[in-house]
Amino acid sequence: MPIGFGSVFKGLYKQYGHTVIVLLRVLDVAMLLAAAWVAFYLWHQQPVIDQDHRVVIAIGLLGTIIFFEIGQIYRPWRSDAMRGEVVRILRAWLFTLISVVSIVALVRLHVWLGSSYRWIATWGVLGFVFIVLMRAALSRVLRLLRARGWQQGRIVMVGLNEMAMAASRQLNDSPWAGLQVIGYVDDRVKPRGAIGEIALPRLGGLNDLAHLVAREEVDEVWVAFPFKGEARAEQVLHELRHLPVSIRLVIDCFAFKMSKFLNLNDVAGIPTLDISVSPLHGINRYIKEVEDRLLALILLMLASPVMLLIAAGVKLSSPGAVFYRQERVGWNNRSFIMLKFRSMPVNAEANTGPVWAKPGENRATPFGAFLRRTSLDELPQLINVLKGDMSLVGPRPERPDFVEVFKDQVPNYMKKHMVKAGITGWAQVNGWRGDTDLVKRIEHDLYYIQNWSVWFDLEIAARTVVSGFVNKNAY
């Protein structure tokens, strides 16, 4: 299925995946309770869990509810996406265990004496294994039930376009949905449908639709005409006016030539097809703010000794202020003053004006060149994050002069300002920084915006720490 269509089918997920999602929530809790009991019995040889361990289990289950929700564990899933599901479960479960250990170690230290360390480790392993095995088994059961036709909704496509093919593939590969596309009707006789290696059969013309729905016990008819096919859609409604069958319109996202940016949404009960929308609205905005302020405060405290040494080095290397203040464009095209450790002599651009940094230039002082190569000159931007001007992770901000040039040269350049600018970003950890291809950089920035999550931020931050500070394109 083309990139981005998972979000297009959110409405379908909401309607048909709800039962499975509720079942998964219940089964996850049951699996973790079972794993906790087995781990306790293995180490204590007692069938009844004592009060202290019950408290720990309760904290663990609460953490599971929170972190599994943040980690998007409870979303309708496809069997061929099991690998990605396992990674998300492992990540959320590890965060849960870390939180449990931290809380209990601070509040009830005696719980963790002796074999309790072994118990929590065993619970962690068994809990993960039980959840993964349960989901694999549930996927298998759903496939068997579907193969036997149990609660199997039958769909006929009217007309055929690329979006209809993507929808057919998604439905036929999703055991949780309980839906199957059995074929399509079209007045064009030549067969058009192929899903992978399996042809989608043509069942007749539009005039055969009513008879076909009644004969094949079709539950739903999905209309897949181009946007200018209103007359054909009205004909479908007329043909089926006497039959109690659901009718849906398959929106042809390919007609926009920007399918990866589309998202089906619901705003105050009004359905919208979002073409370009910031992910940081509602609760996401507050989560991002808390993440930024908390981590920036921690990092500032940890980095303060290094920053003091750098400040002394800047003062000793050349006369002038420690910080270099520069206007940049950030969220919603608003300007702010970004802080950096000064790496060039004062008034280095007095004669040239704003100049794009290029390889081989020698404007920086020797100490400043070192700061640039190691990206240590960026550390004061933690203060910008605390002030709310920037985020830890996001597209890098540019100077207003360059923005005015790039916005007409680079496709979708201004879309990067739909989120706060970041100290590091997806483009930077993939090597697109400095004097590199701006188109590629913007593509990475837009990918980050479309796929934002707390986990994605943490992944980028971790990659920055591991390999992102020293970069050949930093000068």
DAHUDA-V32559 format. One record per residue. PSI is psi in whole degrees, -180 to 180 (999 if undefined). Layout:
# DAHUDA-V32559
PSI
PSI
This chain:
# DAHUDA-V32559
137
154
133
-15
-17
-39
-31
-31
17
-38
-40
-43
-44
-40
-48
-19
-4
-46
-44
-39
-44
-43
-41
-41
-46
-45
-35
-47
-43
-41
-39
-37
-43
-42
-39
-42
-44
-43
-41
-42
-37
-38
-23
-12
36
136
-17
124
132
172
-44
-44
-30
-37
-44
-42
-42
-42
-40
-42
-39
-44
-36
-45
-43
-53
-31
-33
-46
-38
7
41
-37
73
151
137
159
148
-31
0
20
-36
-48
-34
-41
-42
-44
-41
-46
-44
-47
-39
-37
-43
-37
-48
-41
-42
-41
-49
-42
-47
-49
-35
-31
-34
-43
75
-33
-17
-29
12
149
-130
-6
-31
-45
-35
-46
-37
-43
-42
-42
-47
-49
-39
-46
-46
-45
-42
-45
-44
-39
-43
-37
-42
-42
-41
-42
-42
-44
-38
-41
-44
-40
-41
-30
1
14
121
44
110
136
129
140
131
137
114
171
128
-179
-37
-38
-38
-42
-41
-41
-44
-43
-45
-44
-14
8
94
-26
-24
-30
31
147
131
116
-13
-170
159
143
141
-17
121
-34
127
135
-16
131
122
102
-121
2
124
138
116
144
124
-4
-169
179
-32
-17
-2
-48
-46
-40
-44
-44
-43
-42
4
51
136
-35
148
125
122
123
66
160
169
-25
16
38
-40
-40
-39
-40
-34
-40
-46
-40
-44
-33
15
-21
2
137
66
141
143
129
153
122
112
127
88
-25
-22
-23
-15
26
43
-32
-10
4
148
129
128
170
115
110
38
2
119
133
149
102
121
-38
100
138
139
-12
71
160
-138
-28
-37
-42
-37
-44
-41
-46
-45
-48
-51
-42
-49
-37
-40
-44
-46
-36
-42
-41
-36
-7
-41
-43
-40
-36
-41
-41
-42
-42
-41
-40
-45
-38
-26
-30
151
149
-177
158
-43
145
120
127
137
131
163
128
-141
134
30
19
138
149
166
114
139
141
157
133
126
-8
162
155
141
34
-26
18
-38
-29
-23
-170
127
134
128
132
159
144
-7
153
33
-27
151
162
-43
-37
-37
-38
-43
-39
-44
-34
-2
15
-19
-15
-11
-38
-15
-11
-32
-40
-37
-44
-34
-17
5
-31
173
162
-41
131
178
142
138
154
165
148
-37
-42
-35
-42
-32
-47
-30
-25
-11
-31
123
134
24
-42
-11
-21
-20
12
-12
169
147
153
160
-38
167
177
-38
-42
-43
-14
11
0
79
166
-144
69
178
116
-34
-45
-39
-44
-37
-42
-39
-43
-35
-41
-45
-43
-28
22
140
165
-41
-37
-41
-45
-37
-45
-42
-43
-42
-32
-44
-42
-45
1
-13
-52
120
139
-21
3
119
999
